[in-house]
Amino acid sequence: MTQHGSYARTALVVVAHHRIDSLTGHTARLAAARLEAAGYRIDLLDLHAEGFDPRMNVSDQPDWGNREKAYSDEVHAHMRRILDADVVVAVFPVYWQSVPAILKGWIDRVWNYGFAYGRSKPRLAGKRMLWLGLAGATADDPVVEGMRSVLETNLSEGIAYYCGFSRSTVGLLTDAEERPQRLDAEGNLLVGEVVTGAEREAQYADLDRRARAFVERFVAEEAVAA
Ligand SMILES: Cc1cc2nc3c(=O)[nH]c(=O)nc-3n(C[C@H](O)[C@H](O)[C@H](O)COP(=O)(O)O)c2cc1C
């Protein structure tokens, strides 16, 4: 908060997980707390808790001949929340090297033609985006490098920059599973022992530390850009 008691900036924190007690939910709360400490007003959008329907429908499908199309009231309410935000932070588990269906559906329906793209002056121009993805793969798994690259291409280039965001970055949080897992050369999934006790605590603490670092860096870049 500023010294006048009002927030200078708003962060829309979007959570895509079906369990409130998930590691993803925990990480989203951690990110929100860091952003709030940095002076942001937080608008927490828990897509599952709010009952967001990710399915495309006729009202919200773009009409390429009409960029002024009036989309559904639900979608307009979500558009308003994005417009009111200076930064958007999405926190999600990585599913198939991508975002979960509910987050993809939010983008499909809400980041729509005439609003998010398709205008000479994009309405989302200048906003900044952080994608925090939790991945089950361990950091030393060779799959991670490709995953990071595909997420960056898809989310930053394919979505955020396409919609005029001035900055987008993916924070990939590996080792999010309690059982380390990886595919061997033959394609078998090797699932390790459950990590417990002090080792588990250390794993959580390290994930928190890496999540905090991504948020701190994002906030610091904002300060430089402002
Ligand atoms: C449908 C599905 C697909 C997944 N795909 C990937 C993947 O492509 N790469 C990966 O590292 N982990 C993958 N995982 C593991 C999740 O990323 C991991 O379970 C999650 O981040 C743990 O966080 P949570 O406890 O908050 O759910 C997948 C999990 C599910 C259920």
PDBQT file of the ligand as one rigid body, heavy atoms in Angstrom, charges set to zero:
ROOT
HETATM    1  C1  LIG A 301      -2.509 -34.769 -16.605  1.00  0.00    +0.000 C 
HETATM    2  C2  LIG A 301      -1.138 -34.508 -16.053  1.00  0.00    +0.000 A 
HETATM    3  C3  LIG A 301      -0.107 -34.183 -16.927  1.00  0.00    +0.000 A 
HETATM    4  C4  LIG A 301       1.176 -33.900 -16.431  1.00  0.00    +0.000 A 
HETATM    5  N1  LIG A 301       2.158 -33.546 -17.328  1.00  0.00    +0.000 NA
HETATM    6  C5  LIG A 301       3.386 -33.223 -16.868  1.00  0.00    +0.000 A 
HETATM    7  C6  LIG A 301       4.412 -32.807 -17.764  1.00  0.00    +0.000 A 
HETATM    8  O1  LIG A 301       4.224 -32.716 -18.973  1.00  0.00    +0.000 OA
HETATM    9  N2  LIG A 301       5.639 -32.541 -17.241  1.00  0.00    +0.000 N 
HETATM   10  C7  LIG A 301       5.887 -32.604 -15.888  1.00  0.00    +0.000 A 
HETATM   11  O2  LIG A 301       7.017 -32.324 -15.466  1.00  0.00    +0.000 OA
HETATM   12  N3  LIG A 301       4.921 -32.970 -15.007  1.00  0.00    +0.000 NA
HETATM   13  C8  LIG A 301       3.682 -33.284 -15.464  1.00  0.00    +0.000 A 
HETATM   14  N4  LIG A 301       2.689 -33.651 -14.571  1.00  0.00    +0.000 N 
HETATM   15  C9  LIG A 301       2.975 -33.600 -13.115  1.00  0.00    +0.000 C 
HETATM   16  C10 LIG A 301       2.438 -32.298 -12.528  1.00  0.00    +0.000 C 
HETATM   17  O3  LIG A 301       3.089 -31.174 -13.084  1.00  0.00    +0.000 OA
HETATM   18  C11 LIG A 301       2.590 -32.298 -10.988  1.00  0.00    +0.000 C 
HETATM   19  O4  LIG A 301       1.822 -33.370 -10.522  1.00  0.00    +0.000 OA
HETATM   20  C12 LIG A 301       2.107 -31.053 -10.325  1.00  0.00    +0.000 C 
HETATM   21  O5  LIG A 301       2.874 -29.946 -10.704  1.00  0.00    +0.000 OA
HETATM   22  C13 LIG A 301       2.170 -31.176  -8.797  1.00  0.00    +0.000 C 
HETATM   23  O6  LIG A 301       1.581 -30.010  -8.235  1.00  0.00    +0.000 OA
HETATM   24  P1  LIG A 301       0.201 -30.119  -7.423  1.00  0.00    +0.000 P 
HETATM   25  O7  LIG A 301       0.500 -30.975  -6.220  1.00  0.00    +0.000 OA
HETATM   26  O8  LIG A 301      -0.145 -28.713  -7.069  1.00  0.00    +0.000 OA
HETATM   27  O9  LIG A 301      -0.819 -30.763  -8.344  1.00  0.00    +0.000 OA
HETATM   28  C14 LIG A 301       1.420 -33.958 -15.048  1.00  0.00    +0.000 A 
HETATM   29  C15 LIG A 301       0.382 -34.306 -14.168  1.00  0.00    +0.000 A 
HETATM   30  C16 LIG A 301      -0.873 -34.586 -14.656  1.00  0.00    +0.000 A 
HETATM   31  C17 LIG A 301      -1.972 -34.954 -13.684  1.00  0.00    +0.000 C 
ENDROOT
TORSDOF 0
